Amino acid sequence: MSICKGAIMTITKTVIGVDVGSGSVRAGIFDLNGSLLSHATEKITTTRRSGSRVEQSSQEIWQAVCSCIRNALTLADVCAQSVAGIGFDATCSLVVLDKNGDPLPVSPESDAKQNIIVWMDHRATEQAERINATHHPVLNYVGGKISPEMETPKILWLKENMPEIYERAGQFFDLADFLTWRATGDLARSVCTVTCKWTWLAHENRWDPDYFRTIGLAELADEDFIRIGHHIVSPGTPCGNGLTAQAAAEMGLLPGTPVAVGLIDAHAGGIGTVGVEGGALNNLAYVFGTSSCTMASTTSPSFVPGVWGPYYSAMVPGLWLVEGGQSAAGAAIDQLLDFHPAVEEAREMAQRVNQPLPVWLADRILEKTAQPSDAVTLAKGLHVVPEFLGNRAPFADPHARAIICGLGMERDLDNLLALYIAGLCGIGYGLRQILDAQTAQGVVSKNIVISGGAGQHPLVRQILADTCGLPVITTQCCEPVLLGSAILGAVAGNIAPSVGEAMQQFTHVDKYYYPQERYQSLHYRRYEAYKQLQHTAKLLRD
């Protein structure tokens, strides 16, 4: 712990990780062994509009970032002088600023404060489909299909629907890059953000001008990409001269404190977990939050249809990354539970003991079963394909929708528990489908290393191990996404020489959850039913 009072001052170095998720901002203070000393959270506003539009405010997010850092410093009782570096991660959302760095509106409602198109916004589905129809070679590096969650379809939507805003825009930022710019004044972009969401070809160290001209964004190429990133650098690289005087004052830190080039939030979860048990090449990072993300590392490029990538150096420098996931995961479970007649009764009981509803349900299931793996028997006859927001991988199908099969007239809590387990199994089978697609292309994972708020309960972890047939590993840090960002701060602050070495220094195994042989046959049959339901739903839709 840092002691910053009195005539004699002993300072133990710390690092700060900042995570901007879909609904909140969090900041954590870590020591150099990866132990979390304190963390602070602040909710942020999400504005939902018609036409699948979802927006946020970069000004509100920045204020929340500064507030969380100040509060975390106070809670840890550490001083500004102790902070060796700061790392940021954020959702892959599009921030639009004018030439003076001020926010611009991103909807016809003309609310300039709402200047972020959030990752889950699907307004650009039509634009994404037109881009995919070009079959441009760049698309080979996003799994063959670009998603409306990515940034070039969103920018194309702005050009076509709000041309004045498109012309006035001085910078289009991924949210993590906005944060490092706001902190340091450095316009550098992260290899992670622009490779995974903007079509930067990291293995060739270039943008492809022909792609932008082909899809209708020729201006960006003609300007030599100055509005989307002229200087692309690896995560962990120091930004500019560190914190500006203004940013330092807002955060309660010292000017010049090193700030690292950041990451997408899911990738920070990968950095904060996969360094254990043989390292990134053995482990699939599974970040289970509002949505989910899967990240597998390879030494050479592997092309997996429907799975994003391969991306070079997008997470672990020097390794290729393939990235999948589910557009709705924790949010899908919430949506599923809301349909049930007993949900209000259950929610009231959960609130009495100050627990989130899924945690309360998971605890009740553990009370009913001899061991967590037995929970699948409660879901007999119930099957859920929880694709409420489409299929991110391995089908890259934004039009896919959820399926609930086997519902009866039951209205009691036991049936709600059964539906919850069926939903968790559906999440697991979706993950297994991604693993199968990757294995077919030679990307083989030996373990699943889990992070994210929706994956913290032991029941959830065991169900995922059973449904996928692989060990699920947890790490000692209870906030691995924050730790991933802090690891970047450690590299920028010269605490560790590289991201890979910092991962080994800061991450440690906590527990293993092994698939139970007794239920493997049952889960295989349920998985086959899951795939059949997907297929039938697509036939009906077509």
matplotlib code that plots the C-alpha trace (Angstrom):
import matplotlib.pyplot as plt

x = [0.0, 1.2, 1.8, 1.7, 1.5, 4.1, 7.6, 8.8, 7.0, 7.2, 5.5, 4.6, 3.7, 0.2, -1.5, -5.1, -7.4, -10.5, -13.4, -16.3, -19.0, -22.5, -24.1, -21.4, -17.8, -15.4, -12.0, -9.7, -6.4, -4.0, -0.7, 2.1, 1.1, -2.3, -4.2, -7.2, -6.8, -10.1, -12.6, -15.4, -18.4, -20.7, -23.7, -24.0, -27.1, -28.1, -30.6, -32.7, -34.4, -36.6, -35.0, -32.6, -30.7, -28.8, -26.7, -24.6, -22.7, -18.9, -19.1, -21.0, -18.7, -15.6, -17.0, -17.8, -14.2, -12.7, -15.2, -14.4, -10.7, -10.9, -13.2, -11.0, -7.9, -9.7, -11.0, -7.5, -5.9, -3.2, -1.7, -1.3, 2.4, 2.0, 0.3, 2.8, 0.4, -3.3, -4.9, -8.4, -10.8, -14.2, -17.0, -16.5, -18.8, -18.4, -17.7, -18.3, -16.6, -16.4, -13.1, -12.9, -13.3, -16.9, -19.7, -21.9, -25.4, -25.7, -29.5, -32.0, -33.3, -30.1, -29.1, -25.4, -24.8, -25.8, -22.7, -21.9, -23.5, -23.3, -21.9, -25.3, -26.9, -28.1, -29.2, -26.6, -27.8, -28.7, -25.4, -23.6, -25.5, -24.5, -20.9, -21.0, -22.5, -19.3, -17.3, -14.3, -11.1, -10.9, -13.9, -11.8, -10.4, -13.8, -14.9, -16.3, -19.1, -18.9, -21.4, -23.6, -21.9, -18.7, -17.7, -17.6, -21.3, -22.2, -20.2, -21.8, -25.2, -24.2, -23.1, -26.3, -28.8, -27.0, -24.6, -24.1, -22.8, -20.6, -19.0, -18.6, -17.0, -13.4, -12.7, -14.5, -13.1, -13.6, -14.6, -11.3, -9.3, -11.5, -10.6, -6.8, -7.2, -9.3, -6.7, -3.5, -4.4, -2.8, -4.8, -3.2, -5.5, -5.1, -4.3, -7.0, -9.8, -9.1, -8.2, -11.2, -13.9, -12.6, -10.9, -7.3, -5.0, -2.6, -0.6, 0.1, 0.2, -2.3, -5.8, -7.1, -8.2, -10.1, -12.4, -13.5, -14.0, -15.9, -18.4, -19.0, -16.6, -14.1, -13.6, -11.9, -9.4, -8.9, -8.1, -5.5, -7.7, -6.9, -10.4, -10.3, -6.6, -3.4, -1.1, -1.9, 0.0, 0.0, -2.0, 0.2, 2.2, 2.5, 0.2, 1.9, 3.4, 0.9, -2.0, -2.6, -2.8, -6.5, -7.1, -4.9, -6.7, -10.1, -8.8, -6.8, -3.6, -0.3, 0.3, 2.5, 1.2, 1.7, -1.4, -1.5, -3.0, -6.2, -8.3, -11.8, -13.4, -13.7, -10.0, -9.0, -10.8, -8.6, -5.4, -6.5, -7.1, -5.5, -1.9, -2.6, -2.3, 0.0, -0.9, -2.9, -2.3, -4.0, -6.9, -10.1, -11.0, -14.7, -16.0, -19.6, -21.4, -24.3, -23.1, -20.3, -17.0, -14.7, -11.1, -8.6, -5.0, -2.9, 0.6, -0.6, -3.7, -6.8, -9.9, -13.1, -16.3, -18.6, -15.9, -14.3, -10.6, -8.0, -6.6, -2.9, -1.6, -5.2, -5.0, -1.6, 1.2, 2.7, -0.2, -3.3, -6.7, -10.1, -13.0, -16.6, -19.3, -23.0, -24.7, -26.9, -25.7, -26.4, -28.9, -30.5, -31.0, -32.6, -34.9, -35.8, -36.7, -38.8, -41.3, -42.2, -45.3, -43.3, -40.6, -42.0, -42.4, -38.8, -37.5, -39.1, -37.5, -34.1, -34.4, -35.1, -31.7, -30.0, -29.1, -29.5, -32.2, -30.0, -27.8, -30.8, -32.1, -28.7, -28.5, -32.0, -31.0, -27.9, -30.2, -32.3, -29.4, -26.8, -24.1, -24.2, -24.1, -27.4, -29.2, -29.6, -32.2, -34.5, -34.7, -36.2, -38.3, -37.3, -34.9, -33.8, -31.8, -31.2, -30.5, -32.7, -30.2, -29.1, -26.2, -22.8, -20.9, -20.5, -23.3, -22.9, -26.6, -28.1, -31.6, -31.6, -34.0, -34.6, -36.4, -38.1, -39.4, -41.3, -43.2, -46.4, -48.9, -46.8, -46.6, -44.6, -41.0, -39.9, -40.7, -38.9, -35.8, -36.2, -36.4, -33.3, -31.3, -32.5, -31.4, -27.9, -27.6, -28.5, -25.7, -23.4, -24.4, -23.9, -20.4, -19.9, -20.9, -18.2, -15.6, -16.7, -16.4, -12.9, -11.8, -12.8, -10.3, -7.5, -8.1, -8.2, -8.7, -7.8, -9.5, -12.1, -10.9, -14.0, -14.5, -17.4, -20.2, -22.7, -20.2, -19.3, -21.6, -20.3, -23.4, -22.9, -19.3, -20.1, -23.0, -20.6, -18.0, -20.7, -22.3, -19.0, -17.1, -14.0, -12.6, -13.6, -10.9, -11.3, -8.5, -7.8, -8.7, -12.4, -12.3, -10.2, -11.4, -10.1, -6.9, -6.4, -6.5, -4.2, -1.7, -1.6, -0.9, 1.9, 3.5, 3.1, 4.6, 7.7, 6.6, 6.7, 8.7, 5.8, 2.2, 3.0, 5.4, 2.9, 0.2, 2.3, 3.2, -0.4, -2.6, -3.0, -5.4, -8.2, -10.4, -11.1, -14.6, -14.4, -17.1, -18.9, -18.8, -22.2, -24.1, -22.0, -24.4, -27.4, -25.8, -24.8, -28.4, -29.6, -26.9, -28.1, -31.7, -30.3, -28.8, -32.0, -34.1, -31.7, -32.0, -35.8, -36.1, -34.0, -36.2, -39.3, -37.8, -36.7]
y = [0.0, 3.5, 5.8, 9.5, 11.3, 12.8, 14.0, 10.5, 9.1, 5.5, 4.9, 1.5, 1.6, 0.9, 0.8, 1.8, 0.0, 1.7, -0.2, 1.4, -1.2, -1.0, 0.3, 1.6, 2.9, 1.2, 2.0, -0.3, 0.2, -2.7, -3.5, -5.0, -8.6, -8.1, -7.7, -5.4, -2.7, -0.9, -0.3, 2.2, 2.1, 4.7, 4.1, 5.7, 6.6, 4.6, 6.1, 3.8, 5.1, 3.7, 1.8, -0.2, 2.9, 2.9, 6.0, 7.3, 10.6, 10.8, 13.8, 11.8, 8.8, 11.0, 12.6, 9.1, 8.0, 10.8, 10.4, 6.6, 7.2, 9.8, 7.5, 4.4, 6.3, 7.4, 3.9, 2.4, 5.2, 5.6, 8.8, 10.2, 9.7, 5.9, 5.6, 4.2, 4.0, 3.9, 1.7, 2.1, -0.4, 0.3, -1.2, -1.0, 2.0, 4.9, 8.4, 11.3, 14.7, 17.9, 19.5, 21.3, 18.0, 18.8, 16.2, 15.9, 14.3, 10.9, 10.8, 13.2, 14.1, 16.4, 15.8, 16.6, 15.2, 11.8, 11.5, 7.7, 5.0, 2.1, -1.3, -3.0, -0.4, -2.2, 0.8, 0.0, -3.5, -2.6, -0.9, -4.0, -6.2, -4.0, -4.0, -7.8, -8.1, -6.6, -9.6, -7.4, -9.2, -7.1, -9.0, -12.2, -10.7, -10.2, -13.8, -13.2, -10.9, -7.5, -6.9, -3.8, -3.7, -2.6, 0.9, 1.3, 0.3, 2.9, 5.6, 4.8, 5.1, 8.6, 9.6, 8.4, 9.6, 12.6, 13.9, 17.3, 15.5, 13.3, 16.3, 18.2, 15.3, 15.9, 12.5, 9.2, 7.4, 3.9, 4.6, 3.3, 5.6, 8.5, 8.0, 8.0, 11.1, 12.8, 11.9, 12.8, 14.7, 12.0, 10.9, 7.5, 4.5, 1.1, -1.9, -3.7, -1.3, -0.5, -4.1, -5.7, -3.1, -0.8, -3.2, -2.1, -4.8, -5.1, -7.9, -5.5, -2.3, -0.4, 0.6, -0.7, 2.4, 0.3, -1.1, 2.4, 3.6, 0.4, 0.7, 4.4, 6.1, 7.3, 10.6, 8.8, 7.3, 10.5, 12.2, 9.5, 8.3, 11.3, 11.1, 7.4, 6.9, 8.0, 6.6, 3.1, 1.6, -1.5, -1.7, -0.8, 1.8, 5.1, 7.9, 11.2, 12.8, 11.1, 12.9, 16.5, 19.0, 19.3, 15.5, 15.0, 17.7, 16.0, 12.6, 13.7, 12.4, 14.0, 15.5, 13.3, 10.0, 7.4, 6.4, 3.2, 2.8, 0.8, -2.2, -3.2, -4.3, -8.0, -8.1, -6.5, -9.5, -11.7, -10.0, -10.2, -14.0, -16.1, -15.8, -18.7, -22.5, -22.5, -19.1, -17.7, -20.5, -23.0, -20.9, -19.5, -16.3, -16.2, -12.8, -13.3, -10.0, -8.2, -9.8, -12.4, -12.5, -15.5, -15.0, -17.6, -17.0, -18.7, -18.4, -18.3, -16.9, -19.2, -18.3, -19.5, -18.7, -16.5, -15.9, -12.5, -12.3, -13.5, -10.3, -9.8, -8.5, -7.4, -8.8, -10.5, -8.8, -11.1, -13.6, -13.9, -13.6, -15.1, -13.6, -14.8, -14.4, -13.8, -10.5, -11.1, -13.3, -11.9, -9.6, -12.7, -14.4, -11.2, -11.1, -14.7, -14.5, -11.4, -13.5, -15.8, -15.2, -15.9, -13.4, -10.6, -12.8, -14.0, -10.5, -9.3, -12.1, -11.4, -7.7, -8.5, -10.2, -7.6, -10.0, -9.8, -12.1, -14.5, -14.9, -15.6, -18.2, -19.9, -20.1, -21.7, -24.3, -25.2, -25.8, -28.2, -30.3, -32.5, -31.0, -28.2, -30.5, -32.0, -28.8, -29.8, -32.4, -29.5, -28.3, -31.5, -30.8, -27.1, -25.8, -22.3, -20.7, -17.3, -15.3, -12.3, -10.0, -12.2, -14.6, -13.0, -16.3, -18.7, -17.6, -13.8, -13.5, -10.3, -11.5, -14.6, -14.6, -16.5, -19.8, -21.1, -24.7, -26.8, -24.2, -25.3, -23.6, -23.6, -20.3, -21.3, -20.6, -24.1, -23.6, -20.3, -22.1, -24.7, -21.9, -20.3, -23.5, -24.0, -20.5, -21.1, -24.3, -22.4, -20.0, -22.9, -24.6, -21.4, -21.2, -24.9, -24.1, -21.5, -23.9, -26.5, -24.1, -23.1, -26.6, -27.5, -24.9, -26.1, -23.6, -25.9, -24.6, -26.8, -24.6, -21.9, -19.0, -17.1, -13.4, -11.0, -10.2, -12.8, -15.6, -15.2, -17.8, -21.3, -22.8, -20.8, -21.9, -25.6, -25.5, -24.0, -26.7, -29.4, -28.0, -27.4, -30.4, -28.4, -27.3, -23.8, -21.8, -18.8, -16.4, -15.0, -11.4, -10.8, -8.0, -9.5, -6.9, -4.1, -6.1, -6.4, -2.6, -2.2, -4.5, -2.1, 0.7, -1.3, -1.7, 2.0, 2.9, 0.6, -1.8, -4.7, -4.8, -6.3, -7.2, -10.9, -10.7, -8.5, -11.1, -13.7, -11.3, -10.1, -13.2, -16.3, -19.4, -19.5, -22.5, -25.3, -26.5, -29.8, -31.3, -34.1, -37.3, -38.4, -35.7, -35.5, -37.8, -35.7, -32.4, -33.8, -34.7, -31.3, -29.6, -31.5, -30.3, -26.8, -26.9, -28.4, -25.6, -23.0, -24.7, -24.9, -21.3, -20.2, -22.3, -20.7, -17.2, -17.8]
z = [0.0, -0.8, 2.1, 1.0, 4.3, 6.6, 6.1, 5.0, 2.1, 1.0, -2.3, -3.7, -7.3, -8.6, -11.9, -12.9, -15.3, -16.6, -18.3, -20.1, -20.5, -22.0, -18.8, -16.5, -16.1, -13.7, -12.5, -10.5, -8.6, -8.7, -7.1, -9.2, -8.4, -10.0, -6.7, -6.8, -4.1, -4.8, -7.6, -8.2, -10.5, -12.0, -14.2, -17.6, -19.7, -22.7, -25.1, -27.2, -30.2, -33.0, -35.8, -33.6, -32.7, -29.4, -28.3, -25.5, -24.6, -24.7, -22.3, -19.7, -20.1, -19.6, -16.5, -15.1, -15.9, -14.0, -11.1, -10.8, -10.8, -8.0, -6.0, -6.5, -5.4, -2.2, -1.5, -1.9, 0.1, -2.5, -3.7, -7.3, -7.1, -6.8, -10.2, -12.7, -15.6, -16.8, -19.3, -20.9, -22.5, -23.8, -25.9, -29.7, -30.1, -32.6, -31.2, -33.6, -33.0, -35.0, -36.1, -32.7, -30.8, -29.8, -30.0, -33.0, -33.1, -34.7, -35.1, -36.8, -33.3, -33.3, -29.7, -29.9, -26.4, -27.8, -30.1, -29.7, -31.8, -29.3, -30.5, -30.2, -32.5, -35.6, -37.7, -40.3, -41.1, -44.7, -45.2, -43.8, -46.2, -49.2, -48.1, -47.8, -51.3, -52.7, -51.5, -51.2, -50.2, -47.0, -45.7, -45.5, -42.4, -40.6, -41.1, -44.6, -43.4, -41.8, -39.0, -38.4, -35.0, -36.8, -37.6, -41.4, -41.9, -39.2, -40.8, -44.2, -42.5, -41.3, -44.7, -46.3, -43.6, -42.1, -44.8, -43.1, -39.9, -42.0, -43.6, -40.4, -38.5, -37.7, -36.0, -36.0, -32.9, -31.4, -27.8, -26.3, -28.7, -27.8, -24.1, -24.8, -27.0, -24.3, -21.7, -23.6, -26.8, -28.9, -32.0, -32.1, -32.7, -31.2, -33.5, -31.5, -32.3, -35.9, -36.9, -35.3, -36.1, -38.9, -41.4, -40.8, -42.2, -39.3, -40.9, -43.8, -41.6, -43.9, -44.7, -48.1, -50.0, -52.6, -49.9, -48.8, -52.4, -53.2, -50.3, -50.8, -48.3, -50.9, -48.9, -46.1, -48.5, -50.4, -47.0, -46.3, -43.5, -41.2, -39.7, -38.7, -37.9, -39.4, -36.6, -35.6, -32.6, -30.4, -27.1, -24.2, -26.2, -24.3, -25.7, -26.3, -23.1, -20.8, -19.0, -20.0, -17.2, -17.6, -17.6, -14.6, -12.7, -13.5, -12.4, -9.3, -10.9, -11.9, -15.3, -17.5, -15.9, -18.6, -20.5, -22.6, -26.0, -25.2, -26.1, -26.8, -23.5, -24.4, -25.5, -22.1, -20.5, -22.7, -21.7, -18.0, -18.2, -20.9, -19.6, -17.2, -17.8, -20.8, -22.1, -24.9, -27.4, -25.1, -23.9, -25.3, -23.6, -23.0, -21.8, -20.6, -20.0, -21.6, -24.8, -25.0, -26.9, -27.6, -28.5, -29.6, -30.4, -33.1, -34.5, -38.1, -39.7, -39.6, -41.6, -39.8, -41.7, -39.6, -37.0, -37.1, -38.1, -38.4, -36.8, -36.4, -33.0, -32.1, -28.6, -27.8, -29.8, -32.4, -32.4, -34.7, -33.1, -34.2, -32.4, -32.1, -29.5, -29.0, -29.6, -26.5, -23.6, -20.2, -21.8, -23.4, -20.1, -18.7, -21.7, -21.4, -17.7, -18.2, -20.3, -17.4, -15.2, -12.0, -12.7, -10.6, -7.6, -8.0, -8.5, -5.3, -3.3, -4.9, -4.1, -0.4, -0.2, -2.4, -5.2, -9.0, -10.2, -12.1, -9.0, -6.8, -9.2, -9.5, -5.7, -5.6, -8.2, -6.2, -3.2, -5.2, -6.7, -5.2, -7.6, -10.1, -13.1, -12.0, -12.9, -16.5, -15.4, -14.3, -17.9, -19.2, -22.3, -22.4, -25.1, -25.8, -28.6, -27.0, -30.2, -29.4, -31.1, -34.0, -34.3, -34.2, -34.7, -36.4, -38.9, -38.8, -39.1, -37.6, -38.6, -36.5, -33.5, -30.3, -30.1, -27.0, -27.3, -24.8, -22.8, -21.0, -18.8, -15.6, -13.8, -10.7, -9.5, -10.3, -13.9, -13.9, -12.6, -15.4, -18.0, -16.6, -16.8, -20.4, -21.2, -19.7, -21.6, -24.8, -24.1, -23.6, -26.9, -28.8, -27.3, -28.3, -31.9, -32.1, -30.7, -33.3, -36.2, -35.0, -34.4, -38.0, -39.2, -36.9, -34.1, -31.1, -27.5, -24.5, -21.9, -21.6, -19.4, -18.3, -17.3, -17.2, -14.8, -16.1, -15.7, -12.0, -10.5, -9.9, -11.5, -14.7, -14.9, -14.4, -17.0, -19.5, -18.8, -19.2, -22.4, -24.1, -22.9, -21.9, -18.6, -17.5, -15.6, -13.5, -12.5, -9.0, -9.9, -9.5, -12.1, -15.0, -17.6, -15.4, -14.8, -18.6, -18.9, -15.9, -17.5, -20.5, -18.0, -16.5, -19.9, -20.7, -17.3, -17.8, -15.0, -17.5, -20.7, -22.9, -22.8, -22.8, -19.8, -18.0, -18.5, -16.7, -13.9, -13.2, -13.8, -11.7, -11.7, -9.2, -9.9, -12.4, -13.5, -15.3, -17.6, -15.8, -17.9, -16.5, -18.4, -21.6, -23.6, -22.5, -23.4, -26.8, -27.6, -26.4, -28.5, -31.6, -30.8, -30.5, -33.9, -35.4, -33.9, -35.5, -38.8, -38.7, -37.6, -40.6, -43.0, -41.6, -41.9, -45.5]

ax = plt.figure().add_subplot(projection="3d")
ax.plot(x, y, z, "-o")
ax.set_aspect("equal")
plt.show()
